[in-house]
Amino acid sequence: MKKLIAFSACLLILFVGVMFWVFRKEDHEQTDTTDEKSSVSAADNRKETPVVTSGYIVKNYKGNIAVFENGKDTPFRTTGIVIKELPPADRTLLEKGIDASDQEELNLILEDYCS
């Protein structure tokens, strides 16, 4: 009889654990779809009013690659990398400006052009 009670208790605990996992997974899926909807609406809002979200912009400055802090007209860092020596696709990107949200992303962008 004790084995039957212990076995039933184990099954009950297992069942509760599985149910918790299933409901938690469904909750995350609903959150993910909500996040997707909000990101889509945020993208729609950006079309109307541009919102700058990154910390740095890498772009052309007097023929070289330079790094600007958002909202600044003069670079805080200029490289010796000459724009006209880069492929046309890279020149186009740098004319528009490449956003970097933090120092790590900025370093990765600059490393791509330095190598």
DAZI-V245334 format. One record per residue. N is the residue number from 1. PSI is psi as a letter, one per 40 degrees, with the letter a starting at -180 (none if undefined). OMEGA is omega as a letter, one per 30 degrees, with the letter a starting at -180 (NA if undefined). D_FIRST is the distance of its C-alpha to the first C-alpha in Angstrom with 1 decimal. Layout:
n = <N N>
psi = <PSI PSI>
omega = <OMEGA OMEGA>
d_first = <D_FIRST D_FIRST>
This chain:
n = <1 2 3 4 5 6 7 8 9 10 11 12 13 14 15 16 17 18 19 20 21 22 23 24 25 26 27 28 29 30 31 32 33 34 35 36 37 38 39 40 41 42 43 44 45 46 47 48 49 50 51 52 53 54 55 56 57 58 59 60 61 62 63 64 65 66 67 68 69 70 71 72 73 74 75 76 77 78 79 80 81 82 83 84 85 86 87 88 89 90 91 92 93 94 95 96 97 98 99 100 101 102 103 104 105 106 107 108 109 110 111 112 113 114 115>
psi = <d d d d d d d d d d d d d d d d d d d d d d d d d d d d d d d d d d d d d d d d d d d d d d d d h h h h e i d i h h i h h f e i h i h i i h e i e i i e h h i e h h d e e i i d d d d d d d d d h h i h d i d d d d d d d d d d d d none>
omega = <l l l l l l l l l l l l l l a l l a l a a a l l l l l l l l l l l l l l a l l l l l l l l l a l a l l a a a a l l a a l l l l l l l l l a l a a l a l l l l l a a a a l a l a a l l l l a l l a l a l a a a a l l l l l a l l a a a NA>
d_first = <0.0 3.8 5.4 5.2 6.4 8.7 9.9 10.7 12.4 14.4 15.4 16.6 18.5 20.0 21.0 22.6 24.4 25.8 27.0 28.6 30.4 31.6 33.0 34.6 36.2 37.6 38.9 40.8 42.2 43.6 45.1 46.7 48.4 49.6 51.0 52.7 54.3 55.5 57.0 58.8 60.2 61.2 63.0 64.7 65.8 67.3 69.6 71.2 71.3 70.9 68.4 68.6 65.2 66.0 67.5 70.1 72.3 73.7 76.9 80.5 82.9 86.5 85.6 82.7 79.0 78.3 75.3 75.6 73.4 72.6 75.4 77.9 81.1 81.8 79.5 78.0 77.9 80.1 79.6 82.2 80.7 83.4 82.3 84.9 83.6 80.1 79.2 80.1 76.4 75.9 79.2 78.1 74.8 76.6 79.2 76.4 74.4 71.0 68.5 66.4 63.8 63.7 65.3 62.9 63.7 67.4 67.4 65.8 68.4 71.2 69.9 70.0 73.7 74.6 73.3>
